[in-house]
């Protein structure tokens, strides 16, 4: 029974992190595109800031996968 709970908790951790990261990336990209449409002259600055934000958001599911592996194999 505990083996099943390990698999279930690892799957929930990875799935929730992927869902949250995709929602966060969508919000960041949407707001960046809206800002570029309003002020096209600041598009370069907004784009570089967006890439930094998306990179930080993508770190969350990577850490969740590491935690899921720790749950499975420890």
N, CA and C atoms as an extended XYZ file, in Angstrom:
222
Properties=species:S:1:pos:R:3:atomname:S:1:resname:S:1:resid:I:1 pbc="F F F"
N         0.810       -1.198        0.000 N   UNK     1
C         0.000        0.000        0.000 CA  UNK     1
C         0.852        1.258        0.000 C   UNK     1
N         1.969        1.247        0.747 N   UNK     2
C         2.794        2.451        0.790 CA  UNK     2
C         3.482        2.702       -0.554 C   UNK     2
N         3.730        1.624       -1.311 N   UNK     3
C         4.326        1.784       -2.644 CA  UNK     3
C         3.367        2.544       -3.564 C   UNK     3
N         2.097        2.254       -3.454 N   UNK     4
C         1.094        2.950       -4.271 CA  UNK     4
C         1.018        4.422       -3.896 C   UNK     4
N         1.127        4.730       -2.602 N   UNK     5
C         1.098        6.122       -2.166 CA  UNK     5
C         2.326        6.888       -2.645 C   UNK     5
N         3.466        6.205       -2.736 N   UNK     6
C         4.664        6.860       -3.262 CA  UNK     6
C         4.472        7.269       -4.710 C   UNK     6
N         3.934        6.350       -5.509 N   UNK     7
C         3.704        6.659       -6.921 CA  UNK     7
C         2.653        7.749       -7.090 C   UNK     7
N         1.616        7.673       -6.294 N   UNK     8
C         0.552        8.672       -6.373 CA  UNK     8
C         1.044       10.055       -5.971 C   UNK     8
N         1.813       10.143       -4.899 N   UNK     9
C         2.302       11.454       -4.460 CA  UNK     9
C         3.322       12.028       -5.439 C   UNK     9
N         4.151       11.181       -6.033 N   UNK    10
C         5.100       11.668       -7.033 CA  UNK    10
C         4.363       12.185       -8.274 C   UNK    10
N         3.325       11.488       -8.681 N   UNK    11
C         2.553       11.921       -9.851 CA  UNK    11
C         1.813       13.219       -9.570 C   UNK    11
N         1.267       13.361       -8.382 N   UNK    12
C         0.558       14.593       -8.027 CA  UNK    12
C         1.526       15.765       -7.971 C   UNK    12
N         2.708       15.554       -7.400 N   UNK    13
C         3.697       16.638       -7.311 CA  UNK    13
C         4.130       17.099       -8.699 C   UNK    13
N         4.430       16.162       -9.582 N   UNK    14
C         4.867       16.520      -10.932 CA  UNK    14
C         3.733       17.155      -11.737 C   UNK    14
N         2.544       16.602      -11.628 N   UNK    15
C         1.413       17.138      -12.378 CA  UNK    15
C         0.999       18.526      -11.927 C   UNK    15
N         0.960       18.738      -10.620 N   UNK    16
C         0.586       20.056      -10.105 CA  UNK    16
C         1.619       21.105      -10.481 C   UNK    16
N         2.889       20.739      -10.437 N   UNK    17
C         3.933       21.694      -10.815 CA  UNK    17
C         3.859       22.036      -12.300 C   UNK    17
N         3.600       21.049      -13.135 N   UNK    18
C         3.478       21.309      -14.571 CA  UNK    18
C         2.267       22.195      -14.858 C   UNK    18
N         1.166       21.941      -14.182 N   UNK    19
C        -0.026       22.747      -14.373 CA  UNK    19
C         0.203       24.187      -13.926 C   UNK    19
N         0.806       24.361      -12.770 N   UNK    20
C         1.061       25.706      -12.258 CA  UNK    20
C         2.055       26.462      -13.139 C   UNK    20
N         3.073       25.774      -13.626 N   UNK    21
C         4.054       26.435      -14.488 CA  UNK    21
C         3.437       26.846      -15.822 C   UNK    21
N         2.604       26.001      -16.381 N   UNK    22
C         1.974       26.370      -17.657 CA  UNK    22
C         1.024       27.543      -17.471 C   UNK    22
N         0.303       27.581      -16.366 N   UNK    23
C        -0.579       28.720      -16.091 CA  UNK    23
C         0.241       29.993      -15.885 C   UNK    23
N         1.324       29.900      -15.144 N   UNK    24
C         2.182       31.065      -14.904 CA  UNK    24
C         2.832       31.580      -16.179 C   UNK    24
N         3.310       30.659      -17.016 N   UNK    25
C         3.907       31.082      -18.286 CA  UNK    25
C         2.878       31.760      -19.173 C   UNK    25
N         1.673       31.240      -19.187 N   UNK    26
C         0.614       31.866      -19.982 CA  UNK    26
C         0.314       33.275      -19.523 C   UNK    26
N         0.258       33.473      -18.209 N   UNK    27
C        -0.012       34.815      -17.679 CA  UNK    27
C         1.126       35.783      -18.019 C   UNK    27
N         2.364       35.334      -17.851 N   UNK    28
C         3.510       36.213      -18.122 CA  UNK    28
C         3.559       36.594      -19.598 C   UNK    28
N         3.393       35.619      -20.467 N   UNK    29
C         3.476       35.893      -21.902 CA  UNK    29
C         2.308       36.765      -22.359 C   UNK    29
N         1.119       36.515      -21.825 N   UNK    30
C        -0.044       37.323      -22.181 CA  UNK    30
C         0.165       38.786      -21.811 C   UNK    30
N         0.608       39.025      -20.594 N   UNK    31
C         0.814       40.402      -20.145 CA  UNK    31
C         1.949       41.074      -20.910 C   UNK    31
N         2.969       40.311      -21.278 N   UNK    32
C         4.067       40.887      -22.050 CA  UNK    32
C         3.598       41.306      -23.439 C   UNK    32
N         2.814       40.456      -24.080 N   UNK    33
C         2.304       40.788      -25.414 CA  UNK    33
C         1.365       41.996      -25.345 C   UNK    33
N         0.532       42.055      -24.301 N   UNK    34
C        -0.336       43.224      -24.127 CA  UNK    34
C         0.489       44.496      -23.946 C   UNK    34
N         1.554       44.406      -23.156 N   UNK    35
C         2.400       45.583      -22.933 CA  UNK    35
C         3.125       45.996      -24.208 C   UNK    35
N         3.569       45.013      -25.001 N   UNK    36
C         4.234       45.339      -26.268 CA  UNK    36
C         3.267       46.001      -27.235 C   UNK    36
N         2.012       45.590      -27.198 N   UNK    37
C         1.023       46.197      -28.087 CA  UNK    37
C         0.739       47.643      -27.683 C   UNK    37
N         0.801       47.932      -26.397 N   UNK    38
C         0.539       49.291      -25.926 CA  UNK    38
C         1.732       50.214      -26.112 C   UNK    38
N         2.942       49.674      -25.901 N   UNK    39
C         4.158       50.489      -26.049 CA  UNK    39
C         5.187       49.708      -26.864 C   UNK    39
N         5.095       49.777      -28.180 N   UNK    40
C         6.017       49.009      -29.028 CA  UNK    40
C         7.483       49.415      -28.869 C   UNK    40
N         7.732       50.633      -28.436 N   UNK    41
C         9.128       51.075      -28.302 CA  UNK    41
C         9.853       50.382      -27.148 C   UNK    41
N         9.135       49.817      -26.215 N   UNK    42
C         9.776       49.126      -25.092 CA  UNK    42
C         9.750       47.614      -25.264 C   UNK    42
N         9.541       47.132      -26.478 N   UNK    43
C         9.410       45.696      -26.721 CA  UNK    43
C        10.679       44.928      -26.375 C   UNK    43
N        11.838       45.471      -26.668 N   UNK    44
C        13.092       44.773      -26.381 CA  UNK    44
C        13.307       44.559      -24.895 C   UNK    44
N        13.057       45.604      -24.117 N   UNK    45
C        13.207       45.500      -22.668 CA  UNK    45
C        12.186       44.528      -22.078 C   UNK    45
N        10.958       44.604      -22.564 N   UNK    46
C         9.915       43.699      -22.069 CA  UNK    46
C        10.225       42.245      -22.416 C   UNK    46
N        10.735       42.026      -23.617 N   UNK    47
C        11.036       40.666      -24.051 CA  UNK    47
C        12.134       40.046      -23.191 C   UNK    47
N        13.181       40.801      -22.911 N   UNK    48
C        14.262       40.239      -22.085 CA  UNK    48
C        13.783       39.973      -20.660 C   UNK    48
N        12.955       40.847      -20.131 N   UNK    49
C        12.396       40.627      -18.798 CA  UNK    49
C        11.470       39.418      -18.793 C   UNK    49
N        10.719       39.239      -19.870 N   UNK    50
C         9.828       38.084      -19.977 CA  UNK    50
C        10.617       36.781      -19.978 C   UNK    50
N        11.733       36.746      -20.725 N   UNK    51
C        12.531       35.522      -20.772 CA  UNK    51
C        13.114       35.177      -19.407 C   UNK    51
N        13.512       36.177      -18.647 N   UNK    52
C        14.002       35.920      -17.294 CA  UNK    52
C        12.881       35.355      -16.423 C   UNK    52
N        11.701       35.947      -16.516 N   UNK    53
C        10.559       35.466      -15.739 CA  UNK    53
C        10.147       34.056      -16.114 C   UNK    53
N        10.111       33.762      -17.402 N   UNK    54
C         9.741       32.425      -17.849 CA  UNK    54
C        10.782       31.407      -17.392 C   UNK    54
N        12.042       31.786      -17.426 N   UNK    55
C        13.085       30.879      -16.938 CA  UNK    55
C        12.941       30.577      -15.455 C   UNK    55
N        12.597       31.583      -14.680 N   UNK    56
C        12.391       31.359      -13.250 CA  UNK    56
C        11.144       30.509      -12.992 C   UNK    56
N        10.111       30.713      -13.795 N   UNK    57
C         8.905       29.906      -13.638 CA  UNK    57
C         9.184       28.446      -14.001 C   UNK    57
N         9.995       28.217      -15.018 N   UNK    58
C        10.299       26.853      -15.440 CA  UNK    58
C        11.173       26.110      -14.435 C   UNK    58
N        11.805       26.819      -13.517 N   UNK    59
C        12.610       26.150      -12.495 CA  UNK    59
C        11.735       25.378      -11.519 C   UNK    59
N        10.495       25.806      -11.337 N   UNK    60
C         9.603       25.165      -10.367 CA  UNK    60
C         9.289       23.716      -10.757 C   UNK    60
N         8.863       23.419      -12.005 N   UNK    61
C         8.594       22.004      -12.311 CA  UNK    61
C         9.848       21.140      -12.301 C   UNK    61
N        10.993       21.722      -12.597 N   UNK    62
C        12.224       20.943      -12.525 CA  UNK    62
C        12.492       20.533      -11.080 C   UNK    62
N        12.306       21.453      -10.156 N   UNK    63
C        12.469       21.105       -8.747 CA  UNK    63
C        11.411       20.103       -8.297 C   UNK    63
N        10.193       20.214       -8.826 N   UNK    64
C         9.151       19.259       -8.469 CA  UNK    64
C         9.475       17.857       -8.972 C   UNK    64
N        10.088       17.758      -10.132 N   UNK    65
C        10.506       16.444      -10.639 CA  UNK    65
C        11.600       15.856       -9.755 C   UNK    65
N        12.514       16.681       -9.294 N   UNK    66
C        13.556       16.209       -8.375 CA  UNK    66
C        12.924       15.699       -7.085 C   UNK    66
N        11.952       16.433       -6.570 N   UNK    67
C        11.264       15.994       -5.347 CA  UNK    67
C        10.488       14.707       -5.610 C   UNK    67
N         9.871       14.587       -6.779 N   UNK    68
C         9.149       13.358       -7.109 CA  UNK    68
C        10.099       12.166       -7.167 C   UNK    68
N        11.284       12.361       -7.738 N   UNK    69
C        12.269       11.280       -7.752 CA  UNK    69
C        12.743       10.930       -6.344 C   UNK    69
N        12.890       11.939       -5.508 N   UNK    70
C        13.275       11.672       -4.121 CA  UNK    70
C        12.186       10.875       -3.404 C   UNK    70
N        10.935       11.196       -3.671 N   UNK    71
C         9.829       10.455       -3.057 CA  UNK    71
C         9.855        9.005       -3.539 C   UNK    71
N        10.119        8.803       -4.817 N   UNK    72
C        10.079        7.444       -5.374 CA  UNK    72
C        11.241        6.573       -4.911 C   UNK    72
N        12.426        7.145       -4.866 N   UNK    73
C        13.610        6.314       -4.676 CA  UNK    73
C        14.229        6.397       -3.301 C   UNK    73
N        13.668        7.162       -2.398 N   UNK    74
C        14.188        7.201       -1.031 CA  UNK    74
C        13.188        6.669       -0.042 C   UNK    74
